[in-house]
Amino acid sequence: MTTSMILDFAQVSRGDVARVGGKNASLGELIGALVPQGIAVPPGFATTADAFRMYLVHNNLGQAIADHLAAYLAKEVSLAETGATIRTAILAGEWPEALQQAIIEAYRDLALDTGSNQPAVAVRSSATAEDLPEASFAGQQETFLNVSGEAALLDACKRCYASLYTDRAIAYRTAHGFGEDAVALSIGVQRMVRADLAGSGVMFSIDTESGFPDVVLIDGAWGLGENVVQGAVDPDAWQVFKPLLSEADLCPIIARQRGAKAVKMVYADSAEASTVNVETSAQERAALVLSDAEVLQLARWAVLIETHYGCPMDMEWAKDGPDGGLFIVQARPETVQSRAQRGTLASYSLSETGEALVTGLAIGEAAATGKVCRIESAADIAEFVDGSVLVTSTTDPDWVPIMQRAAAIVTDHGGRTSHAAIVSREFGLPAIVGTGNAMATLQSDQEVTVSCIAGDEGVVYAGAATIATETIDLTSVPETRTKLMLNLADPGAASRWWQIPSDGVGLTRMEFVIANTIKAHPMALMHYDELEDATAKAEIERLTAGYEDKREYFIDQLACGLARIAAAQYPAPVIVRMSDFKSNEYADLVGGAAFEPEEENPMLGFRGAARYYSPLYRAGFALECSAIKRLREDMGFTNVAVMIPFCRTLEEADSVLQVMEQEGLRRGEKDLEFYVMCEIPANVVLADEFAKRFDGFSIGSNDLTQLTLGIDRDSELLSSQFDERDPAVEWMIRHVIDEAHMHDTKVGLCGQAPSDHPEFARFLVECGIDSISVTPDSFVAVKRHIAEAEGELMEEGMNGSACRC
């Protein structure tokens, strides 16, 4: 090969960005450094920046391009006219004979290596200022797939050169301050992986929303990968926990979501186009694109690539249909979360909101208000009103000039790795993608609030809510003897709080995952064939699509939901409370009414431990235990402990422990700890005996106050008397701490009181409580209350007073 014009990927490395652009330099780095470690990358070659400049000189284009761009910057001509004029001139140019011959010879060499006369190749643009840590240039230049034959290759190469001057590319470089003389274009020619006969997608080695560094995100769909990149399809999605990937016998896939995947991009049998979108079959829509083993393989590759580059990475993968092999076809530095400031968290809250109009996948962790501006296609972007909420079906790089001027973005299609998602993050905009119905539901000029502050699900509300923002400074959090833990229930929001220096999770409510993710009553899943409610059966069939066994749906979804919480705090302890719905709440689950009794007072009825050994729920509890067993043993989250709620008697405790042992959960085995909620006066009176059966108590201050004072905690008439600081309640708390510590049993408290009342935090510290568990947004304030209390008590102790610190 003529090295001044053409380089084989194996001849370049990441230090060659100035010669072959960011994309091609990265491909060369992968082939040279990581293929020997087992990562598969398709072979290919790159034209150099010198070759691009040779093309411009040969056609006398350099000065003409400079003049056109200068006129645009002087606002003498429009962006559209400037781009069209330059592109036309480039496409009309002639190839220098030496460059044309070099490209043809390199293509013929690739043909020999692949054993095909005219191998299909991907022809990708690679700008010399592309894929830098400070600017991604995502999708700014063109890619052409399934290019076959020498004439078609030369045509695609010429179109790549022209794409350096698309309207979006010119606008992007101008916005980011890149001078035109500093940018040249290299072309990457890479053997096509037959993903049209299998699947492909995108992968990140960091949580793209929260910046949580310990996960790999993978999106995938059937066919060629452009649909995933451009957000034209709702993909399958996985999350994998990186720290446990090194254990060969574990499967740390912590999220697995089946996308609609309505279309796939395949090779076209047409002279007009090389690819075409076709509808997927019902079987393809119901199936996942990747097996668990393939997901883990890709995740391990992501870790290798990230380790080699020393920064979070954005990668594209493809699966070959004929042989089933996986390949990495692109890798570049992630450009948003890797540059985010650490040590502070922004917490958002909304005033009273209007009706929820549309939901989808939340991108970012902010909120915005504005008037809707519906745009049907890129041809209509001139109609966009600055500061509006952009609502459209999907976006591609042509939309960038207006995306950066939007208050928020909402699309019908796409996943968290789609173009709309990537660009929204780069511009710091809240976005909701994959709604499915935003274009049909939202109307232009309609005032809305776009909220991405509540985990995975983003919501568009009617009207303009007031948005309050608070910055939480994590750099000034004091050290304390008393452990401060978090109350976390929403798996989608768990990673948002990964930076908080907590001592783990003191309370994870299993019923949140059941109600919001699983949605079906476990007994209805166990006895699906016997259900008489046709509506419930139809909904369960929809929920469990893709699962042959409806029990497996419950176990898998519950284990994954809890795993996302356990991962966010790993290896710190995470205490999972087994389900504590009341019978009326269980009845509200899909299919639940047929399995629940009607009770006058569900708060004091068939709830908590009483359900676990009862024939009415014993089989459902077995599914809960199976999820915990999978979470700890198959996925590897041995930091998870379990907690039994509302355990009334010692006999009940023994019955529950026996049932759990029958289901494979044994106290002490593989360091498994059992906790019990202390929320009934009987738990306090018999604390000595309960402490012999459990590793710890967690004081549920709401129920303990309710049952100690005989006050309905929901009573408006008696609300002024409901107070955890009542002397009777404080006696209960002090007594259980003293009794537990006599058996070296830990005691924590989960409740809002320490957040609201600094003096109550001091009381707990004085009693010698081991841990307090609070909501994340109150963590810093309570930590300071604890530090102040410990300091005061230490000072009093030094002066002769009693001190429990």
C-alpha positions in Angstrom: 0.0 0.0 0.0 1.1 3.6 -0.6 1.4 4.6 3.1 1.0 8.4 2.4 -2.5 7.7 1.0 -3.6 4.3 2.4 -2.9 2.5 5.7 -4.1 -1.0 6.8 -5.9 -0.8 10.1 -3.1 -2.9 11.5 -0.6 -0.2 10.7 -2.2 2.6 12.8 -2.9 3.2 16.4 -4.7 5.8 18.6 -1.8 8.2 18.2 -2.6 8.5 14.5 -5.7 10.7 14.8 -4.1 13.4 12.7 -3.4 10.9 9.9 -6.6 8.8 9.9 -9.1 10.5 12.2 -10.4 9.3 15.5 -12.6 6.5 14.3 -9.9 4.8 12.2 -7.2 5.4 14.7 -9.3 3.6 17.3 -10.0 0.7 15.0 -6.2 0.3 14.4 -5.6 0.4 18.1 -8.2 -2.3 18.7 -6.7 -4.6 16.1 -3.1 -4.0 17.2 -3.6 -4.2 21.0 -6.8 -6.0 21.7 -7.3 -8.6 19.0 -4.4 -10.5 20.6 -6.4 -10.5 23.8 -9.4 -12.2 22.1 -11.5 -9.3 20.9 -12.7 -9.7 17.3 -12.5 -6.7 15.0 -13.2 -6.9 11.2 -10.2 -6.1 9.0 -9.9 -3.1 6.7 -7.9 0.0 5.7 -8.0 3.7 5.9 -7.3 6.5 3.5 -5.2 9.3 5.1 -5.8 12.9 5.7 -3.1 13.6 3.1 -5.2 11.7 0.6 -8.1 14.0 1.4 -6.0 17.1 0.9 -4.6 15.6 -2.3 -8.2 15.2 -3.6 -8.9 18.9 -2.8 -5.7 20.1 -4.5 -6.2 17.9 -7.6 -9.7 19.5 -8.1 -8.7 23.1 -7.0 -11.2 23.0 -4.2 -9.3 24.4 -1.2 -9.6 28.1 -1.8 -13.2 27.7 -3.1 -14.3 25.9 0.1 -12.6 28.5 2.3 -14.3 31.3 0.4 -17.7 29.7 0.7 -17.3 29.1 4.5 -16.1 32.7 5.0 -19.2 34.0 3.3 -21.3 31.8 5.5 -19.6 33.0 8.7 -20.1 36.6 7.5 -23.8 35.8 7.1 -23.7 36.6 3.4 -25.2 33.2 2.5 -27.2 30.6 4.4 -25.8 27.4 5.9 -27.9 25.3 3.5 -26.6 27.1 0.4 -23.0 26.9 1.7 -23.1 23.2 2.4 -24.9 22.3 -0.8 -22.4 24.3 -3.0 -19.4 22.7 -1.4 -20.8 19.1 -1.5 -21.7 19.5 -5.2 -18.2 20.6 -6.0 -16.6 17.7 -4.1 -18.9 15.1 -5.8 -18.1 16.5 -9.2 -14.4 16.2 -8.7 -12.1 13.6 -10.3 -10.0 11.1 -8.5 -6.2 11.6 -8.7 -5.0 8.6 -10.6 -2.5 7.5 -7.8 -5.2 7.8 -5.1 -7.8 5.9 -7.1 -5.4 3.1 -7.8 -4.3 2.9 -4.2 -7.9 2.5 -3.0 -8.6 -0.2 -5.6 -5.5 -2.1 -4.7 -6.3 -2.0 -1.0 -9.8 -3.2 -1.7 -8.4 -6.1 -3.8 -6.1 -7.1 -0.9 -9.0 -7.1 1.4 -10.9 -9.3 -1.1 -8.0 -11.8 -1.0 -8.1 -11.9 2.8 -11.8 -12.5 2.9 -12.0 -15.0 0.0 -14.5 -12.9 -1.9 -14.1 -11.2 -5.3 -16.2 -8.2 -4.3 -16.5 -8.2 -0.5 -19.2 -6.1 1.0 -17.7 -3.3 3.1 -18.7 -0.5 5.4 -17.4 2.8 4.3 -17.1 5.2 7.2 -16.0 8.8 7.5 -13.4 9.6 10.2 -12.6 13.2 10.8 -9.3 14.2 12.3 -11.0 16.1 15.1 -13.5 13.3 15.8 -14.0 11.2 18.9 -11.9 13.5 21.1 -12.7 13.5 24.8 -14.1 17.1 24.5 -16.3 16.5 21.4 -17.8 13.4 20.0 -18.9 14.6 16.6 -21.5 11.8 16.9 -22.8 11.0 13.4 -21.7 14.2 11.9 -20.3 12.5 8.8 -21.7 9.7 6.7 -21.5 5.9 6.8 -22.4 3.7 3.9 -23.1 0.0 4.4 -23.1 -3.0 2.1 -20.9 -1.3 -0.5 -19.7 -3.9 -3.0 -17.4 -3.5 -6.0 -14.7 -1.1 -7.0 -16.9 1.5 -8.7 -19.4 1.5 -5.8 -16.5 1.9 -3.3 -15.0 4.9 -5.1 -18.5 6.5 -5.2 -19.0 5.9 -1.5 -15.6 7.4 -0.7 -16.4 10.5 -2.6 -19.7 10.9 -0.8 -17.7 10.5 2.5 -15.5 13.4 1.5 -18.6 15.5 0.7 -20.2 14.6 4.1 -17.5 16.7 5.8 -19.5 19.6 4.7 -23.1 18.6 5.5 -25.0 21.4 7.2 -24.9 19.6 10.5 -21.1 19.1 10.3 -20.4 22.7 9.5 -22.7 23.9 12.2 -21.2 21.5 14.8 -17.6 22.6 14.1 -18.6 26.2 14.2 -20.4 25.7 17.5 -17.4 23.9 19.0 -14.8 26.3 17.7 -13.0 23.9 15.3 -11.3 25.8 12.5 -11.8 24.3 9.0 -8.1 24.2 8.4 -7.7 21.9 11.4 -10.1 19.3 10.1 -9.5 16.7 7.4 -11.3 13.5 6.5 -10.1 9.9 6.5 -12.2 7.1 5.1 -12.4 3.7 6.8 -13.2 0.7 4.6 -14.0 -2.3 6.8 -15.3 -5.8 6.0 -19.0 -6.0 6.6 -20.1 -8.3 9.4 -23.4 -10.0 8.2 -25.4 -8.4 11.0 -28.2 -8.2 8.5 -28.7 -11.9 9.2 -28.3 -11.5 12.9 -28.1 -8.3 15.1 -26.0 -5.4 16.2 -26.0 -2.5 18.5 -24.2 -0.1 20.8 -22.4 -0.5 24.1 -21.1 1.9 26.8 -18.7 1.0 29.7 -20.4 3.6 32.0 -23.9 4.4 33.0 -24.7 7.2 30.5 -27.3 8.8 32.8 -25.7 8.8 36.3 -22.0 8.3 35.5 -22.0 5.1 37.6 -18.7 3.5 36.5 -19.4 -0.1 37.4 -21.9 -1.1 34.7 -21.8 -1.9 31.0 -24.9 -0.8 29.0 -25.7 -2.8 25.9 -28.4 -2.0 23.3 -29.2 -4.3 20.4 -31.7 -5.0 17.6 -32.0 -7.3 14.6 -30.2 -6.3 11.4 -27.6 -3.7 10.8 -26.7 -1.3 13.5 -27.7 2.1 12.0 -31.3 1.7 13.4 -30.0 1.5 16.9 -27.6 4.4 16.4 -30.2 6.6 14.8 -32.9 5.7 17.2 -35.2 4.3 14.5 -36.0 1.2 16.5 -36.7 0.5 20.2 -33.9 -1.9 21.1 -33.4 -4.7 23.6 -31.3 -3.4 26.5 -29.0 -5.0 29.1 -27.0 -3.8 32.0 -24.0 -5.8 33.3 -22.2 -5.3 36.6 -18.5 -5.0 35.9 -16.9 -6.0 39.3 -18.4 -9.5 39.2 -17.6 -10.2 35.5 -14.2 -11.8 36.4 -16.1 -14.7 38.2 -16.6 -17.2 35.4 -19.5 -19.0 37.2 -21.5 -15.8 37.8 -24.1 -14.1 35.6 -24.1 -10.4 36.8 -26.7 -9.2 34.2 -28.6 -6.8 36.4 -31.1 -5.5 33.8 -32.7 -7.2 30.8 -35.4 -5.4 28.8 -37.0 -6.6 25.5 -37.6 -3.8 23.0 -40.2 -3.6 20.3 -37.7 -4.0 17.5 -40.4 -3.3 14.9 -38.0 -3.1 11.9 -34.6 -4.3 10.9 -32.1 -3.0 8.3 -30.9 -5.6 5.8 -29.1 -5.7 2.5 -31.2 -4.4 -0.4 -31.5 -6.1 -3.8 -31.7 -2.7 -5.5 -29.5 -0.5 -7.6 -31.0 2.6 -5.9 -30.0 1.6 -2.3 -27.6 -0.8 -0.6 -29.8 -1.3 2.6 -33.5 -1.2 3.4 -35.7 -1.5 6.5 -38.1 -4.3 6.6 -40.6 -5.3 9.3 -39.5 -7.9 11.8 -41.4 -11.1 12.4 -43.5 -11.7 15.5 -40.9 -14.2 16.6 -38.1 -11.7 16.2 -40.0 -9.0 18.2 -40.7 -11.5 21.0 -37.1 -12.8 21.2 -34.0 -11.1 22.6 -31.2 -10.4 20.1 -28.5 -11.8 22.4 -28.2 -14.7 24.7 -26.9 -14.2 28.3 -23.6 -15.7 27.3 -23.2 -13.3 24.4 -24.1 -10.3 26.6 -21.4 -11.4 29.1 -18.8 -11.8 26.3 -19.5 -8.3 25.0 -19.4 -6.9 28.6 -16.0 -8.5 29.2 -14.7 -7.0 25.9 -16.0 -3.6 27.0 -14.0 -3.9 30.3 -10.9 -4.9 28.3 -11.3 -1.9 25.9 -12.0 0.5 28.7 -8.9 -0.7 30.7 -6.7 -0.4 27.6 -7.8 3.1 26.8 -8.0 4.3 30.4 -11.4 5.9 30.0 -15.1 5.1 29.6 -15.8 4.0 26.1 -18.6 4.1 23.5 -18.6 1.0 21.3 -20.5 -0.5 18.4 -20.9 -4.3 18.1 -22.2 -6.6 15.4 -23.0 -10.3 15.3 -22.3 -12.3 12.1 -25.3 -14.3 10.9 -23.4 -17.2 9.1 -21.1 -18.1 12.0 -22.7 -16.4 15.0 -19.4 -14.6 15.9 -19.4 -11.3 17.7 -17.3 -8.3 16.6 -16.5 -4.8 17.8 -16.7 -2.5 14.8 -16.1 0.9 16.5 -14.8 2.2 19.8 -14.4 5.8 20.9 -14.1 7.7 24.2 -17.4 8.5 26.0 -17.6 12.3 26.0 -20.2 13.3 28.6 -20.1 11.4 31.9 -16.4 10.9 31.7 -16.0 14.7 31.9 -18.7 15.4 34.5 -17.7 17.0 37.7 -17.7 14.7 40.7 -18.2 15.5 44.3 -21.6 17.3 43.8 -25.0 16.1 43.0 -27.9 18.1 41.6 -31.2 17.2 43.1 -34.4 18.3 41.3 -38.0 18.5 42.6 -41.2 19.6 41.0 -44.2 21.5 42.3 -47.6 20.0 41.8 -47.7 18.6 38.3 -50.5 18.2 35.8 -51.7 15.0 34.1 -49.0 12.6 32.9 -49.4 12.7 29.1 -46.5 10.6 27.8 -43.8 8.3 29.4 -40.6 6.8 28.0 -37.0 6.3 28.8 -35.4 9.1 30.8 -32.2 10.6 29.4 -30.4 12.8 31.9 -31.5 13.6 35.4 -33.1 17.0 35.0 -36.4 18.6 34.2 -37.5 21.5 31.9 -40.7 23.3 30.9 -41.7 24.8 27.6 -44.1 24.8 24.7 -44.3 21.8 22.4 -42.9 22.1 18.9 -43.8 19.1 16.8 -41.6 18.5 13.8 -42.4 15.7 11.4 -39.1 15.5 9.5 -35.7 17.1 9.1 -37.0 18.9 6.1 -39.2 21.0 8.4 -36.6 21.9 11.1 -36.7 25.6 10.0 -40.1 25.7 11.7 -38.6 25.0 15.1 -39.1 27.7 17.8 -36.0 28.3 20.0 -36.6 27.3 23.6 -39.4 24.8 22.8 -39.7 21.2 23.7 -38.8 19.4 20.5 -41.2 16.5 19.8 -40.5 14.2 16.9 -40.4 10.5 15.8 -36.6 10.1 15.8 -33.6 12.3 15.1 -30.4 11.9 13.2 -27.4 14.3 12.8 -29.4 16.6 10.5 -31.4 17.7 13.6 -28.4 18.9 15.6 -28.7 22.6 14.7 -32.1 22.8 16.4 -31.5 20.2 19.1 -29.0 22.5 20.8 -31.6 25.2 20.9 -34.4 23.1 22.5 -35.4 23.1 26.2 -35.9 19.4 26.1 -36.4 16.6 23.5 -39.1 13.9 23.2 -39.0 11.1 20.6 -41.3 8.3 19.8 -38.5 5.8 19.1 -35.0 5.1 20.3 -33.1 3.8 23.3 -30.5 5.2 25.6 -27.8 4.8 23.0 -29.8 6.4 20.1 -28.7 9.7 18.4 -31.3 11.7 20.3 -30.1 10.3 23.7 -26.4 10.9 22.9 -26.8 14.5 21.6 -29.2 15.4 24.5 -26.5 14.4 27.0 -23.8 16.3 25.2 -26.0 19.4 25.2 -27.1 18.8 28.8 -30.8 18.6 27.9 -33.4 16.4 29.5 -34.9 14.0 26.9 -37.4 11.2 26.9 -37.0 8.6 24.1 -39.0 5.6 23.0 -42.4 7.0 24.1 -44.2 5.4 21.2 -47.0 8.0 21.2 -45.6 11.5 21.7 -46.3 12.6 18.2 -49.9 11.4 18.4 -50.5 12.8 22.0 -48.6 16.1 22.2 -49.7 19.2 20.2 -47.6 22.2 19.2 -47.8 25.2 21.5 -49.0 23.0 24.4 -47.3 23.9 27.7 -45.6 20.9 29.2 -43.0 19.8 31.8 -40.5 17.2 30.8 -39.2 15.3 33.9 -36.3 12.9 34.0 -35.8 13.1 37.8 -37.4 9.9 38.9 -35.2 7.1 37.6 -35.5 5.2 34.4 -39.0 6.5 33.5 -39.3 10.0 32.1 -42.7 11.7 32.1 -44.2 14.6 30.1 -46.7 16.4 32.3 -49.4 18.8 31.2 -48.6 22.4 32.2 -45.5 24.2 33.5 -44.5 22.9 36.9 -42.1 24.9 39.1 -38.7 23.2 39.1 -36.5 23.5 42.2 -32.8 22.6 42.1 -30.5 21.9 45.0 -26.8 21.1 44.7 -25.6 18.6 47.3 -22.0 19.0 48.2 -20.4 15.6 48.9 -16.9 16.9 49.6 -17.8 18.2 53.1 -19.6 15.1 54.5 -18.2 14.4 58.0 -17.0 11.1 59.3 -19.2 9.5 62.0 -19.1 6.4 64.2 -22.8 5.8 63.6 -23.3 4.3 60.2 -25.6 6.2 57.9 -27.4 4.2 55.2 -29.9 4.8 52.5 -33.5 3.9 51.9 -33.7 2.9 48.3 -36.6 1.2 46.5 -36.6 2.2 42.9 -34.0 0.2 40.8 -34.1 2.8 38.1 -33.0 5.6 40.5 -30.5 3.6 42.5 -27.4 4.4 40.4 -28.2 8.1 40.6 -26.9 8.1 44.2 -23.7 6.1 43.7 -21.5 9.0 44.7 -23.0 9.4 48.2 -20.6 8.0 50.8 -23.2 5.9 52.5 -22.6 2.7 54.5 -25.0 0.7 52.3 -28.7 0.4 52.1 -30.7 0.0 55.3 -34.0 -0.7 53.6 -35.0 -1.9 50.2 -38.7 -2.5 49.9 -39.3 -5.6 47.7 -42.9 -4.6 47.1 -41.8 -1.6 45.1 -40.3 -3.8 42.5 -43.2 -6.1 42.5 -45.8 -3.3 42.1 -43.9 -1.2 39.6 -42.0 -3.7 37.5 -43.6 -7.1 37.9 -47.1 -5.8 38.4 -48.7 -9.3 38.6 -49.7 -11.1 41.8 -47.2 -14.0 42.3 -50.1 -16.5 43.0 -51.7 -15.5 39.8 -48.5 -16.4 37.9 -48.4 -19.7 39.8 -52.0 -20.5 38.9 -52.3 -18.7 35.6 -54.2 -21.6 33.9 -56.8 -21.5 36.6 -57.5 -17.8 36.5 -61.1 -16.9 35.6 -60.5 -13.2 35.0 -60.0 -12.9 31.3 -58.7 -9.4 31.5 -56.1 -10.3 34.1 -55.0 -13.3 32.0 -54.5 -11.1 28.9 -52.5 -8.6 30.9 -50.3 -11.3 32.4 -49.8 -12.8 28.9 -48.6 -9.4 27.8 -46.3 -8.8 30.8 -44.7 -12.2 30.6 -44.1 -12.2 26.8 -40.8 -13.9 26.1 -40.9 -16.1 29.2 -42.0 -19.7 28.7 -42.5 -20.1 32.5 -44.5 -17.3 34.2 -42.8 -18.1 37.5 -39.5 -17.4 35.9 -40.8 -14.0 34.9 -41.4 -13.1 38.6 -38.0 -14.5 39.7 -36.0 -12.9 36.9 -37.6 -9.5 37.1 -37.4 -9.4 40.9 -33.8 -10.5 41.0 -32.7 -8.0 38.4 -34.6 -5.1 40.0 -33.0 -5.8 43.4 -29.6 -6.4 41.7 -29.5 -2.8 40.4 -29.9 -1.5 43.9 -27.3 -4.0 45.3 -24.9 -3.0 42.5 -25.1 0.7 43.2 -23.8 0.1 46.7 -21.6 -2.9 46.2 -19.8 -4.2 48.3 -21.6 -2.3 51.1 -24.5 -4.2 52.7 -28.0 -3.9 51.2 -30.9 -5.1 53.4 -33.8 -6.3 51.3 -37.1 -6.5 53.2 -39.3 -9.3 51.9 -42.7 -8.3 50.6 -44.9 -6.3 53.0 -48.0 -5.5 51.0 -51.3 -5.4 52.9 -54.0 -7.7 51.5 -55.8 -4.8 49.8 -52.6 -3.7 48.2 -51.9 -7.3 47.0 -55.4 -7.4 45.6 -54.6 -4.5 43.4 -51.9 -6.4 41.6 -52.9 -8.0 38.2 -54.9 -11.1 39.0 -54.6 -10.5 42.8 -58.2 -10.1 43.7 -58.8 -13.9 43.3 -56.1 -14.7 46.0 -56.7 -12.1 48.7 -59.1 -12.0 51.6 -61.2 -8.9 52.3 -60.2 -7.4 55.7 -61.7 -4.6 57.8 -58.2 -3.5 58.9 -55.5 -4.7 56.5 -52.8 -2.7 58.5 -53.2 -5.2 61.3 -54.3 -8.2 59.2 -52.7 -10.7 56.8 -49.4 -9.0 56.2 -45.7 -9.5 56.7 -44.4 -12.8 58.2 -47.9 -14.3 58.6 -48.1 -14.7 54.8 -44.9 -16.5 54.3 -45.8 -19.8 55.9 -49.6 -19.6 55.2 -51.0 -21.9 52.5 -52.6 -18.8 51.0 -49.2 -17.4 50.0 -46.5 -20.0 50.7 -45.9 -20.6 47.0 -45.6 -16.9 46.3 -43.1 -16.5 49.0 -41.1 -19.4 47.5 -40.7 -17.2 44.3 -39.4 -14.3 46.5 -36.9 -16.7 48.1 -35.8 -18.0 44.7 -35.2 -14.4 43.5 -33.0 -13.8 46.6 -31.1 -17.0 46.0 -30.4 -16.1 42.4 -29.4 -12.6 43.4 -26.8 -13.9 45.8 -25.6 -17.1 44.3 -26.0 -16.8 40.5 -25.4 -13.1 40.1 -22.9 -12.8 43.0 -24.4 -10.1 45.2 -23.5 -11.6 48.5 -23.7 -8.1 50.0 -27.5 -8.6 50.1 -29.1 -9.5 53.5 -32.8 -10.2 54.0 -35.3 -8.8 56.5 -38.6 -10.1 57.8 -41.3 -7.5 58.3 -44.2 -7.5 60.9 -43.1 -10.7 62.7 -45.5 -10.9 65.6 -44.4 -13.9 67.7 -41.4 -16.1 68.3 -43.3 -19.1 66.9 -43.9 -17.1 63.7 -40.2 -16.2 63.5 -39.4 -19.9 63.7 -41.9 -20.8 61.1 -40.6 -18.3 58.6 -37.0 -19.3 59.2 -37.9 -22.9 58.6 -39.7 -22.0 55.3 -36.7 -20.0 54.1 -34.4 -22.8 54.9 -36.6 -25.2 52.9 -36.2 -22.7 50.0 -32.4 -22.7 50.2 -31.8 -19.6 52.3 -30.0 -20.5 55.5 -28.8 -18.0 58.0 -25.0 -17.8 58.0 -24.5 -19.8 54.8 -22.3 -17.8 52.4 -22.5 -15.0 55.0 -26.2 -14.6 54.6 -27.7 -12.4 57.4 -31.3 -12.3 58.5 -32.8 -9.1 60.0 -36.2 -8.6 61.5 -38.2 -5.4 61.6 -38.8 -4.0 65.1 -42.2 -2.4 64.6 -44.4 -4.2 67.1 -44.2 -3.8 70.9 -43.9 -7.6 71.1 -40.5 -7.3 69.2 -39.3 -5.0 72.0 -40.7 -7.0 74.9 -39.1 -10.2 73.6 -36.1 -8.5 72.1 -33.8 -10.9 74.0 -35.4 -13.9 72.2 -35.7 -12.3 68.8 -32.0 -11.4 69.0 -31.1 -15.1 69.3 -32.9 -15.8 65.9 -31.7 -12.8 63.8 -28.5 -10.9 63.0 -30.1 -7.5 63.4 -33.1 -5.4 64.1 -34.4 -2.5 61.9 -36.7 -0.2 63.9 -39.6 0.8 61.8 -40.5 4.0 63.6 -43.8 4.6 61.9 -45.5 1.3 62.8 -43.8 1.2 66.2 -45.1 4.6 67.1 -48.6 3.7 65.7 -48.8 0.5 67.8 -47.2 1.9 70.9 -49.4 5.0 71.1 -52.5 3.3 69.6 -52.7 6.0 66.9 -53.6 5.4 63.2 -50.6 7.0 61.5 -53.0 8.1 58.7 -55.4 9.8 61.0 -55.7 13.5 60.3 -57.5 14.1 63.6 -54.7 12.6 65.7 -51.7 13.7 63.5 -50.5 16.2 66.1 -50.1 13.3 68.7 -48.2 11.0 66.3 -44.6 11.6 67.2 -41.6 9.2 67.4 -40.2 11.5 70.1 -42.9 10.5 72.6 -41.3 9.2 75.8 -43.1 5.8 75.4 -41.7 5.3 71.9 -38.2 6.5 72.9 -38.3 4.0 75.8 -39.1 1.2 73.3 -36.2 2.2 71.1 -33.7 2.5 73.9 -34.8 -0.9 75.3 -34.4 -2.8 72.1 -31.0 -1.3 71.5 -29.8 -2.3 75.0 -31.2 -5.9 74.6 -29.8 -6.4 71.2 -26.4 -5.2 72.1 -26.3 -7.7 75.0 -26.3 -10.4 72.2 -24.0 -8.4 69.8 -26.9 -8.0 67.5 -27.0 -4.9 65.3 -29.8 -2.3 65.5 -30.7 0.3 62.9 -33.6 2.6 62.3 -35.2 3.5 59.0 -37.5 6.5 59.1 -37.9 10.2 58.4 -37.7 11.4 62.0 -33.9 11.9 62.0 -34.2 14.0 58.9 -36.9 16.2 60.4 -35.7 16.5 63.9 -31.9 16.9 64.8 -32.7 16.2 68.4 -34.1 12.7 67.5 -30.8 11.9 65.7 -29.0 12.9 68.9 -31.2 10.6 70.9 -30.5 7.7 68.7 -26.7 8.4 68.8 -26.9 8.6 72.6 -28.6 5.3 72.7 -25.8 3.8 70.8 -27.7 2.8 67.7 -25.5 1.2 65.0 -27.0 2.7 61.9 -29.7 5.1 60.7 -31.2 4.8 57.2 -32.6 7.8 55.4 -33.7 8.9 51.9 -30.8 10.0 49.7 -31.8 13.7 49.5 -31.6 14.0 53.3 -28.3 12.1 53.7 -26.0 15.1 54.0 -28.2 16.9 56.5 -28.6 13.8 58.7 -24.9 13.0 58.5 -24.2 16.5 59.9 -26.8 16.0 62.7 -25.1 12.8 63.7 -21.6 14.3 63.6 -22.8 17.2 65.8 -24.5 14.8 68.2 -21.4 12.6 68.5 -19.2 15.7 69.0 -21.5 17.1 71.8 -21.7 13.7 73.5 -17.9 13.3 73.3 -17.5 16.7 74.9 -20.0 15.9 77.6 -18.2 12.6 78.2 -14.9 14.4 78.6 -16.5 16.6 81.2 -17.8 13.7 83.2 -21.2 13.0 81.7 -22.2 9.6 80.4 -21.5 9.1 76.7 -22.6 6.2 74.5 -20.3 7.2 71.5 
